[in-house]
Amino acid sequence: MIRLHSIGVRVYYEDTDAGGIVYYANYLRFFERARTDWLRAAGITHQELSQVDGLGLVVRECAVQYLRPARLDDLLAIEVGLADPATDLGRASLRLTQRALLVERSAGGAAGAATGLQAAQRTGMEPEAGSGSETVLTTATVRIACLAGRTGRPAPLPQRVLLAIAGQLSGKALPQDPLQAASSFSQQITTTVTPDGMTAQE
């Protein structure tokens, strides 16, 4: 996975169920927060997309795997990334890979404060799940569709969204005016919108 963004989340009492672990549906809230912060960090907000562009980003599909539990007071890292930019980015949709990692176990837990996330930040590398250098709690694949607000029909992703993603992938800052620079990355993506709103690579 190519990590684009990561946020820290502390598990509070309201996040847990009767067994003292994070209620399964709350991971969806954590993942959405991370996606929203990822867009905001790229200079894009849902409010601007709605009011200026007349567009909305909605969840079309979501597949979640629950591997290990998170507990009260644990510190988590919630990641947003792409598995394969060549196939994950379309004209009117994008598929994101997300993970919840254990950064610090609460004092009452069995694990210490070891964290693969910190190791990855030191080395500049992204460790693979199951490598032993991190604890992956939950993974998700989320397909986001871009819809026109008035009709609810599929609409192309704004160019600045594709430019923001391309800038993150290349590690370069996004130009203030996206029209000033051609995005070879987004130009390589040629897609068509099918009747059901999905995209097909050409």
Buried (B, 14 or more C-beta within 10 A) or exposed (E): BEBBBBBEBEBEEEBBEEEEBBEEEBBBEBBBEBBBBBBEBBEBEBEBBEEEBEBBBEBBEBEBEBEEBBBBBBBBBBBBBBEEBEEBBBBBBBBBBBBBBBBBBBEEBEEEEBBBBBBBEEEEEBBEBEEEBBBBBBBBBBBBBBBBEEEEEBBBBBEBBBBBBBBBBEEEEBEEEBEEBEBEBBEEBEBEBEEEBBBEEE
